[in-house]
Amino acid sequence: MIWESSGLQLGMVNESADGLLKWDARARTVARLCENKDELGGRDSVLKFVDTSSVARDMISIIDAWDEWRDGLENQHPPCQKSKIAKPIVEKDTSALDTKGKLVYWGFSYGVS
């Protein structure tokens, strides 16, 4: 908790002339702490999986599992027939919303290279 609250005092990266230097020092400190923790864990440490390649593989496996699950749902329950009475007020092209086989992600890096 102390570590988190101390980060609040740094402000934004571009808030001061030395803001970026302070954030860089903080990130490097976290990286060193992770390295120390990794060494303590030895061969059983899970931190060896906290890298870009491992995260990318995990995310691809999530996409594959999601698509497999969705395909199973479609086979169990065919889509409902469109009602001739209830029509949408505005018809939209939803082809851009098709995410099958795609990763839709927004996030931030978690470490220092």
PyMOL commands that place a pseudoatom at each C-alpha (Angstrom):
pseudoatom trace, name=CA, resn=MET, resi=1, chain=A, elem=C, hetatm=0, pos=[0.000, 0.000, 0.000]
pseudoatom trace, name=CA, resn=ILE, resi=2, chain=A, elem=C, hetatm=0, pos=[2.875, 2.328, 0.781]
pseudoatom trace, name=CA, resn=TRP, resi=3, chain=A, elem=C, hetatm=0, pos=[4.417, 1.614, -2.631]
pseudoatom trace, name=CA, resn=GLU, resi=4, chain=A, elem=C, hetatm=0, pos=[1.134, 2.428, -4.397]
pseudoatom trace, name=CA, resn=SER, resi=5, chain=A, elem=C, hetatm=0, pos=[0.567, 5.663, -2.483]
pseudoatom trace, name=CA, resn=SER, resi=6, chain=A, elem=C, hetatm=0, pos=[4.146, 6.808, -3.121]
pseudoatom trace, name=CA, resn=GLY, resi=7, chain=A, elem=C, hetatm=0, pos=[3.469, 6.555, -6.848]
pseudoatom trace, name=CA, resn=LEU, resi=8, chain=A, elem=C, hetatm=0, pos=[0.625, 9.042, -6.559]
pseudoatom trace, name=CA, resn=GLN, resi=9, chain=A, elem=C, hetatm=0, pos=[3.111, 11.733, -5.517]
pseudoatom trace, name=CA, resn=LEU, resi=10, chain=A, elem=C, hetatm=0, pos=[5.022, 11.387, -8.801]
pseudoatom trace, name=CA, resn=GLY, resi=11, chain=A, elem=C, hetatm=0, pos=[2.234, 12.881, -10.863]
pseudoatom trace, name=CA, resn=MET, resi=12, chain=A, elem=C, hetatm=0, pos=[2.007, 12.407, -14.629]
pseudoatom trace, name=CA, resn=VAL, resi=13, chain=A, elem=C, hetatm=0, pos=[5.060, 11.442, -16.665]
pseudoatom trace, name=CA, resn=ASN, resi=14, chain=A, elem=C, hetatm=0, pos=[5.190, 14.829, -18.380]
pseudoatom trace, name=CA, resn=GLU, resi=15, chain=A, elem=C, hetatm=0, pos=[4.061, 16.886, -15.391]
pseudoatom trace, name=CA, resn=SER, resi=16, chain=A, elem=C, hetatm=0, pos=[7.549, 18.039, -14.433]
pseudoatom trace, name=CA, resn=ALA, resi=17, chain=A, elem=C, hetatm=0, pos=[11.051, 18.219, -15.903]
pseudoatom trace, name=CA, resn=ASP, resi=18, chain=A, elem=C, hetatm=0, pos=[12.146, 15.128, -13.985]
pseudoatom trace, name=CA, resn=GLY, resi=19, chain=A, elem=C, hetatm=0, pos=[8.816, 13.244, -14.077]
pseudoatom trace, name=CA, resn=LEU, resi=20, chain=A, elem=C, hetatm=0, pos=[9.967, 10.755, -16.694]
pseudoatom trace, name=CA, resn=LEU, resi=21, chain=A, elem=C, hetatm=0, pos=[13.196, 10.085, -14.780]
pseudoatom trace, name=CA, resn=LYS, resi=22, chain=A, elem=C, hetatm=0, pos=[11.225, 9.373, -11.592]
pseudoatom trace, name=CA, resn=TRP, resi=23, chain=A, elem=C, hetatm=0, pos=[8.841, 6.995, -13.352]
pseudoatom trace, name=CA, resn=ASP, resi=24, chain=A, elem=C, hetatm=0, pos=[11.753, 5.272, -15.069]
pseudoatom trace, name=CA, resn=ALA, resi=25, chain=A, elem=C, hetatm=0, pos=[13.534, 4.788, -11.731]
pseudoatom trace, name=CA, resn=ARG, resi=26, chain=A, elem=C, hetatm=0, pos=[10.331, 3.387, -10.237]
pseudoatom trace, name=CA, resn=ALA, resi=27, chain=A, elem=C, hetatm=0, pos=[9.855, 0.937, -13.126]
pseudoatom trace, name=CA, resn=ARG, resi=28, chain=A, elem=C, hetatm=0, pos=[13.474, -0.210, -12.891]
pseudoatom trace, name=CA, resn=THR, resi=29, chain=A, elem=C, hetatm=0, pos=[13.038, -0.767, -9.153]
pseudoatom trace, name=CA, resn=VAL, resi=30, chain=A, elem=C, hetatm=0, pos=[10.007, -2.969, -9.761]
pseudoatom trace, name=CA, resn=ALA, resi=31, chain=A, elem=C, hetatm=0, pos=[11.981, -4.888, -12.404]
pseudoatom trace, name=CA, resn=ARG, resi=32, chain=A, elem=C, hetatm=0, pos=[14.832, -5.483, -9.930]
pseudoatom trace, name=CA, resn=LEU, resi=33, chain=A, elem=C, hetatm=0, pos=[12.388, -6.647, -7.260]
pseudoatom trace, name=CA, resn=CYS, resi=34, chain=A, elem=C, hetatm=0, pos=[10.859, -9.063, -9.767]
pseudoatom trace, name=CA, resn=GLU, resi=35, chain=A, elem=C, hetatm=0, pos=[14.322, -10.379, -10.678]
pseudoatom trace, name=CA, resn=ASN, resi=36, chain=A, elem=C, hetatm=0, pos=[15.103, -10.930, -6.987]
pseudoatom trace, name=CA, resn=LYS, resi=37, chain=A, elem=C, hetatm=0, pos=[11.790, -12.718, -6.443]
pseudoatom trace, name=CA, resn=ASP, resi=38, chain=A, elem=C, hetatm=0, pos=[12.414, -14.821, -9.547]
pseudoatom trace, name=CA, resn=GLU, resi=39, chain=A, elem=C, hetatm=0, pos=[15.825, -15.888, -8.221]
pseudoatom trace, name=CA, resn=LEU, resi=40, chain=A, elem=C, hetatm=0, pos=[14.251, -16.904, -4.908]
pseudoatom trace, name=CA, resn=GLY, resi=41, chain=A, elem=C, hetatm=0, pos=[11.722, -19.073, -6.754]
pseudoatom trace, name=CA, resn=GLY, resi=42, chain=A, elem=C, hetatm=0, pos=[14.424, -20.800, -8.756]
pseudoatom trace, name=CA, resn=ARG, resi=43, chain=A, elem=C, hetatm=0, pos=[13.164, -23.292, -11.316]
pseudoatom trace, name=CA, resn=ASP, resi=44, chain=A, elem=C, hetatm=0, pos=[9.639, -23.154, -9.862]
pseudoatom trace, name=CA, resn=SER, resi=45, chain=A, elem=C, hetatm=0, pos=[9.248, -19.409, -10.367]
pseudoatom trace, name=CA, resn=VAL, resi=46, chain=A, elem=C, hetatm=0, pos=[6.254, -18.420, -12.469]
pseudoatom trace, name=CA, resn=LEU, resi=47, chain=A, elem=C, hetatm=0, pos=[7.860, -15.090, -13.353]
pseudoatom trace, name=CA, resn=LYS, resi=48, chain=A, elem=C, hetatm=0, pos=[9.648, -16.716, -16.307]
pseudoatom trace, name=CA, resn=PHE, resi=49, chain=A, elem=C, hetatm=0, pos=[6.221, -16.649, -17.980]
pseudoatom trace, name=CA, resn=VAL, resi=50, chain=A, elem=C, hetatm=0, pos=[5.777, -12.884, -17.596]
pseudoatom trace, name=CA, resn=ASP, resi=51, chain=A, elem=C, hetatm=0, pos=[7.095, -11.918, -20.994]
pseudoatom trace, name=CA, resn=THR, resi=52, chain=A, elem=C, hetatm=0, pos=[5.650, -10.849, -24.314]
pseudoatom trace, name=CA, resn=SER, resi=53, chain=A, elem=C, hetatm=0, pos=[5.839, -14.299, -25.938]
pseudoatom trace, name=CA, resn=SER, resi=54, chain=A, elem=C, hetatm=0, pos=[4.061, -16.049, -23.071]
pseudoatom trace, name=CA, resn=VAL, resi=55, chain=A, elem=C, hetatm=0, pos=[1.363, -13.399, -22.835]
pseudoatom trace, name=CA, resn=ALA, resi=56, chain=A, elem=C, hetatm=0, pos=[0.796, -13.491, -26.617]
pseudoatom trace, name=CA, resn=ARG, resi=57, chain=A, elem=C, hetatm=0, pos=[0.475, -17.312, -26.529]
pseudoatom trace, name=CA, resn=ASP, resi=58, chain=A, elem=C, hetatm=0, pos=[-2.005, -17.047, -23.651]
pseudoatom trace, name=CA, resn=MET, resi=59, chain=A, elem=C, hetatm=0, pos=[-4.082, -14.460, -25.491]
pseudoatom trace, name=CA, resn=ILE, resi=60, chain=A, elem=C, hetatm=0, pos=[-4.157, -16.567, -28.671]
pseudoatom trace, name=CA, resn=SER, resi=61, chain=A, elem=C, hetatm=0, pos=[-5.296, -19.588, -26.648]
pseudoatom trace, name=CA, resn=ILE, resi=62, chain=A, elem=C, hetatm=0, pos=[-8.095, -17.433, -25.193]
pseudoatom trace, name=CA, resn=ILE, resi=63, chain=A, elem=C, hetatm=0, pos=[-9.200, -16.443, -28.724]
pseudoatom trace, name=CA, resn=ASP, resi=64, chain=A, elem=C, hetatm=0, pos=[-9.197, -20.085, -29.840]
pseudoatom trace, name=CA, resn=ALA, resi=65, chain=A, elem=C, hetatm=0, pos=[-11.130, -21.241, -26.767]
pseudoatom trace, name=CA, resn=TRP, resi=66, chain=A, elem=C, hetatm=0, pos=[-13.662, -18.418, -27.155]
pseudoatom trace, name=CA, resn=ASP, resi=67, chain=A, elem=C, hetatm=0, pos=[-14.243, -19.212, -30.837]
pseudoatom trace, name=CA, resn=GLU, resi=68, chain=A, elem=C, hetatm=0, pos=[-14.631, -22.919, -30.041]
pseudoatom trace, name=CA, resn=TRP, resi=69, chain=A, elem=C, hetatm=0, pos=[-17.151, -22.108, -27.305]
pseudoatom trace, name=CA, resn=ARG, resi=70, chain=A, elem=C, hetatm=0, pos=[-19.104, -19.748, -29.586]
pseudoatom trace, name=CA, resn=ASP, resi=71, chain=A, elem=C, hetatm=0, pos=[-19.170, -22.342, -32.386]
pseudoatom trace, name=CA, resn=GLY, resi=72, chain=A, elem=C, hetatm=0, pos=[-20.573, -24.874, -29.900]
pseudoatom trace, name=CA, resn=LEU, resi=73, chain=A, elem=C, hetatm=0, pos=[-23.336, -22.469, -28.903]
pseudoatom trace, name=CA, resn=GLU, resi=74, chain=A, elem=C, hetatm=0, pos=[-24.323, -21.842, -32.516]
pseudoatom trace, name=CA, resn=ASN, resi=75, chain=A, elem=C, hetatm=0, pos=[-24.547, -25.575, -33.170]
pseudoatom trace, name=CA, resn=GLN, resi=76, chain=A, elem=C, hetatm=0, pos=[-26.729, -26.113, -30.089]
pseudoatom trace, name=CA, resn=HIS, resi=77, chain=A, elem=C, hetatm=0, pos=[-29.080, -23.197, -30.667]
pseudoatom trace, name=CA, resn=PRO, resi=78, chain=A, elem=C, hetatm=0, pos=[-29.637, -22.084, -34.254]
pseudoatom trace, name=CA, resn=PRO, resi=79, chain=A, elem=C, hetatm=0, pos=[-30.235, -18.334, -34.654]
pseudoatom trace, name=CA, resn=CYS, resi=80, chain=A, elem=C, hetatm=0, pos=[-33.818, -17.167, -34.153]
pseudoatom trace, name=CA, resn=GLN, resi=81, chain=A, elem=C, hetatm=0, pos=[-35.903, -16.473, -37.228]
pseudoatom trace, name=CA, resn=LYS, resi=82, chain=A, elem=C, hetatm=0, pos=[-36.347, -12.776, -37.880]
pseudoatom trace, name=CA, resn=SER, resi=83, chain=A, elem=C, hetatm=0, pos=[-39.810, -11.567, -37.187]
pseudoatom trace, name=CA, resn=LYS, resi=84, chain=A, elem=C, hetatm=0, pos=[-41.647, -10.025, -40.116]
pseudoatom trace, name=CA, resn=ILE, resi=85, chain=A, elem=C, hetatm=0, pos=[-43.352, -7.603, -37.742]
pseudoatom trace, name=CA, resn=ALA, resi=86, chain=A, elem=C, hetatm=0, pos=[-40.466, -6.255, -35.662]
pseudoatom trace, name=CA, resn=LYS, resi=87, chain=A, elem=C, hetatm=0, pos=[-37.862, -4.654, -37.884]
pseudoatom trace, name=CA, resn=PRO, resi=88, chain=A, elem=C, hetatm=0, pos=[-35.002, -2.518, -36.643]
pseudoatom trace, name=CA, resn=ILE, resi=89, chain=A, elem=C, hetatm=0, pos=[-35.436, 1.190, -37.157]
pseudoatom trace, name=CA, resn=VAL, resi=90, chain=A, elem=C, hetatm=0, pos=[-31.908, 1.560, -38.551]
pseudoatom trace, name=CA, resn=GLU, resi=91, chain=A, elem=C, hetatm=0, pos=[-30.137, -1.303, -40.261]
pseudoatom trace, name=CA, resn=LYS, resi=92, chain=A, elem=C, hetatm=0, pos=[-26.397, -1.283, -39.592]
pseudoatom trace, name=CA, resn=ASP, resi=93, chain=A, elem=C, hetatm=0, pos=[-23.555, -3.151, -41.215]
pseudoatom trace, name=CA, resn=THR, resi=94, chain=A, elem=C, hetatm=0, pos=[-22.251, -5.390, -38.422]
pseudoatom trace, name=CA, resn=SER, resi=95, chain=A, elem=C, hetatm=0, pos=[-19.548, -7.152, -40.454]
pseudoatom trace, name=CA, resn=ALA, resi=96, chain=A, elem=C, hetatm=0, pos=[-16.882, -5.036, -38.730]
pseudoatom trace, name=CA, resn=LEU, resi=97, chain=A, elem=C, hetatm=0, pos=[-18.072, -6.471, -35.406]
pseudoatom trace, name=CA, resn=ASP, resi=98, chain=A, elem=C, hetatm=0, pos=[-17.153, -10.033, -36.403]
pseudoatom trace, name=CA, resn=THR, resi=99, chain=A, elem=C, hetatm=0, pos=[-14.360, -10.942, -34.014]
pseudoatom trace, name=CA, resn=LYS, resi=100, chain=A, elem=C, hetatm=0, pos=[-13.961, -14.624, -34.902]
pseudoatom trace, name=CA, resn=GLY, resi=101, chain=A, elem=C, hetatm=0, pos=[-10.258, -15.427, -34.829]
pseudoatom trace, name=CA, resn=LYS, resi=102, chain=A, elem=C, hetatm=0, pos=[-9.398, -11.847, -33.858]
pseudoatom trace, name=CA, resn=LEU, resi=103, chain=A, elem=C, hetatm=0, pos=[-7.988, -10.354, -30.718]
pseudoatom trace, name=CA, resn=VAL, resi=104, chain=A, elem=C, hetatm=0, pos=[-9.743, -7.222, -29.540]
pseudoatom trace, name=CA, resn=TYR, resi=105, chain=A, elem=C, hetatm=0, pos=[-7.537, -5.791, -26.830]
pseudoatom trace, name=CA, resn=TRP, resi=106, chain=A, elem=C, hetatm=0, pos=[-6.533, -2.495, -25.316]
pseudoatom trace, name=CA, resn=GLY, resi=107, chain=A, elem=C, hetatm=0, pos=[-3.944, -2.431, -22.586]
pseudoatom trace, name=CA, resn=PHE, resi=108, chain=A, elem=C, hetatm=0, pos=[-0.565, -1.378, -21.296]
pseudoatom trace, name=CA, resn=SER, resi=109, chain=A, elem=C, hetatm=0, pos=[2.841, -2.949, -20.969]
pseudoatom trace, name=CA, resn=TYR, resi=110, chain=A, elem=C, hetatm=0, pos=[3.638, -4.343, -17.571]
pseudoatom trace, name=CA, resn=GLY, resi=111, chain=A, elem=C, hetatm=0, pos=[7.385, -4.042, -17.414]
pseudoatom trace, name=CA, resn=VAL, resi=112, chain=A, elem=C, hetatm=0, pos=[10.729, -2.866, -18.649]
pseudoatom trace, name=CA, resn=SER, resi=113, chain=A, elem=C, hetatm=0, pos=[12.426, -4.608, -21.551]
for i in range(1, 113): cmd.bond("trace and resi %d" % i, "trace and resi %d" % (i + 1))
show_as sticks, trace
zoom trace
